[in-house]
Amino acid sequence: MDEELAWVWAWKDLDVKLKVSSKVEKVFSKYRQKIGEYERGGQLFVDINRADGLWLVDATLPHPDDRAGRSWLILDSVRCRQEILSANQRGLRLVGYWHTHPEIVPNLSSQDIRSFNEFSLKNSEHLACPLAIIVGNGHNENSIRAWSLQNKKFILGSLIVDS
């Protein structure tokens, strides 16, 4: 499966680099939260069988059965299970979830931390290194940010523009 590279996130302390496909970038860009809109999001899947590194190749789309408000989101558990099964059949693995925020440079809120910890516990059999991506409504390089949950701490990834 050939993927076009959009960008790379790196976690120096973890010695991890995550390549983000342009397909995933297009999903994030399409669903940026505009003023007055509710949060939206989906799950994240990597292709662990690539010889050229770890690739984030699928960000599932927002679903009508998700529940949301301007500053919160609950992904529908039935759709999540179905997406995990479908992705696993394609050789992909769940790594976390993404959602939007109504801010230019997104940050983890206390609600995000609670929600992501719950998501990680609920999916612990699938998640070795949980990933949270928040899509802000800006258009600069810091408007989409990624955190890895390690030992109950969220570690912000660094964007590598030229990789």
C-alpha positions as CSV (number, residue, x, y, z in Angstrom):
1,M,0.0,0.0,0.0
2,D,1.7,3.2,-1.2
3,E,0.9,6.3,0.9
4,E,1.8,9.9,0.2
5,L,3.5,11.4,3.2
6,A,1.8,14.5,4.8
7,W,4.2,15.0,7.8
8,V,5.9,13.1,10.6
9,W,5.5,13.4,14.3
10,A,8.4,12.4,16.6
11,W,8.6,11.6,20.3
12,K,12.3,12.1,21.1
13,D,12.1,10.5,24.6
14,L,10.3,7.5,23.2
15,D,12.5,7.2,20.1
16,V,9.3,7.0,17.9
17,K,8.4,8.5,14.6
18,L,4.9,8.4,13.2
19,K,4.4,9.1,9.5
20,V,1.1,10.6,8.7
21,S,-0.5,9.8,5.3
22,S,-2.0,12.5,3.1
23,K,-5.3,10.5,3.3
24,V,-5.4,11.1,7.1
25,E,-4.4,14.8,6.7
26,K,-7.4,15.3,4.3
27,V,-9.8,13.9,6.9
28,F,-8.4,16.2,9.6
29,S,-8.6,19.2,7.3
30,K,-12.2,18.4,6.1
31,Y,-13.6,18.2,9.7
32,R,-12.0,21.2,11.4
33,Q,-14.4,22.6,13.9
34,K,-15.9,26.0,12.8
35,I,-17.4,28.5,15.3
36,G,-20.6,27.2,16.7
37,E,-20.1,23.6,15.5
38,Y,-19.9,20.5,17.7
39,E,-16.8,18.4,18.2
40,R,-16.3,15.6,15.7
41,G,-13.8,12.7,15.6
42,G,-13.0,9.1,14.9
43,Q,-10.5,6.4,15.5
44,L,-6.9,6.1,14.3
45,F,-5.2,3.1,12.7
46,V,-1.6,2.3,11.8
47,D,-0.1,-0.1,9.3
48,I,2.5,-2.0,11.4
49,N,3.7,-4.1,8.4
50,R,5.4,-1.3,6.5
51,A,9.1,-1.7,5.9
52,D,9.6,2.1,5.9
53,G,8.4,2.8,9.4
54,L,5.2,3.3,11.4
55,W,2.4,4.9,9.3
56,L,-0.9,6.4,10.4
57,V,-3.0,5.4,7.4
58,D,-6.6,5.6,8.6
59,A,-8.6,8.2,10.5
60,T,-12.2,7.1,10.6
61,L,-14.9,9.7,9.8
62,P,-17.3,11.2,12.3
63,H,-20.4,9.1,12.7
64,P,-24.0,10.2,13.1
65,D,-24.4,7.9,16.2
66,D,-21.6,9.7,18.1
67,R,-22.8,12.1,20.8
68,A,-21.2,15.6,20.9
69,G,-21.4,19.2,22.1
70,R,-19.2,22.2,21.4
71,S,-16.6,21.0,23.8
72,W,-17.1,17.3,24.2
73,L,-17.4,14.1,22.1
74,I,-18.4,10.5,22.9
75,L,-17.7,8.1,20.0
76,D,-20.4,5.4,19.5
77,S,-19.1,2.1,20.9
78,V,-20.9,0.0,18.3
79,R,-19.2,1.8,15.4
80,C,-15.9,1.7,17.2
81,R,-16.0,-2.1,17.5
82,Q,-17.0,-2.5,13.9
83,E,-14.2,-0.2,12.7
84,I,-11.6,-2.1,14.8
85,L,-12.7,-5.5,13.3
86,S,-12.7,-4.1,9.8
87,A,-9.3,-2.5,10.2
88,N,-7.8,-5.6,11.8
89,Q,-8.9,-7.6,8.7
90,R,-7.0,-5.1,6.6
91,G,-3.8,-5.6,8.7
92,L,-4.3,-2.3,10.5
93,R,-4.1,-1.7,14.3
94,L,-5.9,0.8,16.5
95,V,-3.6,3.4,18.1
96,G,-6.1,5.9,19.5
97,Y,-8.6,8.5,18.4
98,W,-8.8,12.0,17.0
99,H,-11.2,14.9,17.6
100,T,-11.7,18.5,16.9
101,H,-11.3,21.6,19.1
102,P,-12.6,25.1,18.7
103,E,-9.2,26.7,19.2
104,I,-6.4,27.6,16.8
105,V,-3.6,25.7,18.7
106,P,-5.4,22.8,20.4
107,N,-4.5,21.6,23.9
108,L,-5.6,18.7,26.0
109,S,-8.4,19.7,28.4
110,S,-9.2,18.0,31.6
111,Q,-12.2,16.4,29.8
112,D,-9.9,15.2,27.0
113,I,-7.6,13.6,29.6
114,R,-10.5,11.8,31.3
115,S,-12.1,10.7,28.0
116,F,-8.8,9.5,26.6
117,N,-7.9,7.5,29.7
118,E,-11.4,5.9,29.6
119,F,-10.9,5.1,25.8
120,S,-7.5,3.6,26.6
121,L,-8.8,1.4,29.4
122,K,-11.8,0.3,27.3
123,N,-9.5,-0.7,24.4
124,S,-6.4,-1.9,26.4
125,E,-6.3,-5.1,24.4
126,H,-5.7,-3.1,21.2
127,L,-3.7,-0.2,22.5
128,A,0.0,-0.6,23.3
129,C,0.9,3.1,23.0
130,P,-2.3,5.1,23.0
131,L,-2.3,8.2,20.7
132,A,-4.6,11.3,21.0
133,I,-4.8,13.7,18.1
134,I,-6.6,17.0,18.4
135,V,-7.4,19.1,15.3
136,G,-7.6,22.8,16.0
137,N,-9.4,25.3,13.7
138,G,-6.2,27.1,12.7
139,H,-4.2,26.4,9.5
140,N,-0.6,26.6,10.8
141,E,1.7,23.7,11.6
142,N,0.6,23.7,15.3
143,S,-3.1,23.4,14.6
144,I,-3.0,19.6,14.6
145,R,-1.2,18.1,17.6
146,A,-0.6,14.6,18.8
147,W,0.0,13.2,22.3
148,S,1.2,9.7,23.3
149,L,0.0,8.3,26.6
150,Q,3.0,6.7,28.4
151,N,3.0,5.7,32.1
152,K,-0.2,7.8,32.7
153,K,1.5,10.9,31.2
154,F,0.7,12.6,28.0
155,I,3.7,13.4,25.9
156,L,3.4,15.9,23.1
157,G,4.8,14.9,19.7
158,S,7.0,17.2,17.7
159,L,6.2,18.0,14.1
160,I,8.9,17.3,11.6
161,V,8.1,19.3,8.5
162,D,11.0,18.1,6.2
163,S,11.4,14.4,6.6
